[in-house]
Amino acid sequence: MTARQRFNATLALGSPDRPPILDEGIRDEVWEVWRAQGLPADADLASMFPSDRRERLPIDLEPRPALDRWPRTLREVADLRGRLDPDDPGRRPADWDALVQRWRSREHILEMQVHRGLFLTMGVHGWKRFEEAVLLLRDDPALAHAILDVFGEFSARLLARTLDEVDIDCAIFSEPIGGNDRPLIGPRDYERFVLASYRPIVDVLRQRGVQTLILLTYANARPLVRPALEAGINTLWACETNPEAMDYRALRREYGRDLRLIGGIDLDTLRLGPGAIRAEIESVARPLLADGGYIPLADGRVRPDIPFAHYAYYRRLLMEVVGERCA
């Protein structure tokens, strides 16, 4: 099977030749540390540890031109709407047409981020704007709804235009800002403000036959899982998590295979060495692989404090367990 077929079969609860193995993404600073540990400069990680290739559509979801300040009245939302033109050619790279032609015969996974989540959509890149956004939800919910609805409508139109040209394998709804003990918005407000603005996007995805809708979260997003699932988002990809709060085994017991899962392997075990890595994969990945609808992956980017020997052990063991799953 191709990477694309394997990914789609796994998350459609089908019968792939094996579940996909995805690349965590190794940054340059990690390579530098690993080379100091003895990894040859010409080492090819892709050959050593093959993975199923995936690619993200290079689409710009930001207001164009950028806002000088965020709307403070309903009247100012009209200016925001004018900066969210789905037909703006600048939202796509200059070689878009060539990319579309290449994607039509692709064998790899193609994903599209369709929304950047509440806080980035509200322009939160620091504490001051975070405070403004949270107070807006409390003090002027009508304005907050208007801003989020404009983004939802824009994303839906941009998505429909994109799907006229290329098929995607999954849509990603991202919510990158959370805390270790809880998300920074409660489930009731998440449903009221955020998921309500997702409805036109979800409608387009359903109409166009996109089967895999992913909630990409960080830290502890446990209270948001049920309302997201009820809104039609059927896959969770949780990163940089509190393992106790976001325990994938507990999530599978609670939601069954209605909630597909990507990730779930505690990145901290890669720091601890082979014993901890084996225990994590045996206790988390193996039973979920046996149940299906699961793609095993460390729950965050590999950092420089993870020795190459530990990473290599993790990848070899993961490939072994995935292979056994379909033997």
Secondary structure, 3 states (H helix, E strand, C coil): CCHHHHHHHHHCCCCCCCCCCCCCCCCHHHHHHHHHCCCCCCCCHHHHCCCCCEEECCCCCCCCCCCCCCCCCCCCHHHHHHCCCCCCHHHCCCCHHHHHHHHCCCCCEEEEEEECHHHHHCCCCCHHHHHHHHHHHHHCHHHHHHHHHHHHHHHHHHHHHHHCCCCCCEEEEEECCECCCCECCCHHHHHHHHHHHHHHHHHHHHHCCCCCEEEEEECCCHHHHHHHHHCCCCEEEEECCCCCCCCHHHHHHHHHHHCEEEEEECCHHHHHCHHHHHHHHHHHHHHHHHHCCEEEEECCCCCCCCCHHHHHHHHHHHHHHHHHHCC
